[in-house]
Amino acid sequence: MIFDTLSNSGLYSNVSPLIAKALKIAAETDFEKILDGKYEVDSDKLFYLVQRYKTRPVYEKIEAHKNYIDLQLLVNGHEQIGFAIAGKLSVQTPYDETKDVMFFNPPANTTFLKMQKGDFAIFWPSDAHMPCCQIDNAEDVLKVVFKIKV
């Protein structure tokens, strides 16, 4: 898992070409002017989802993916994202291959990232994560989730 600000995105340009491409798009795009939805960059290898929603209380499931890395960029607002090592968690909902997601019971002591405008987090398939959680009160956010093929 990587947690940083977009202003430091150049530090990660050698991690993988697709991550570098996603971070370049993140740095150069005004997502405020883009409608919610899915946008393809490199067919199924790299695409992103523009999402506007209201954060919610911490909930009783944590997700992970097998085929995609998530790069989650908070464009506006504040949210916290819980995370844990997927291999240490008990499965709540088995893997759904069509949606590339499985859900786990969150650990009792889930660790949370507190994200604000310009922060991003990269979650590998081994990183379970619980996005969209409010910090104190529910808040409107604009987030972009880049899906990067493993």
Secondary structure by P-SEA (a helix, b strand, c coil): ccccccccccccccccaaaaaaaaaaaccccccccbbbbbcccccbbbbbbbbbbbcccccccccccbbbbcccccccbbbbbcccccccccccccccccccccccccbbbbbbccccbbbbbcccccccccccccccccbbbbbbbbcc
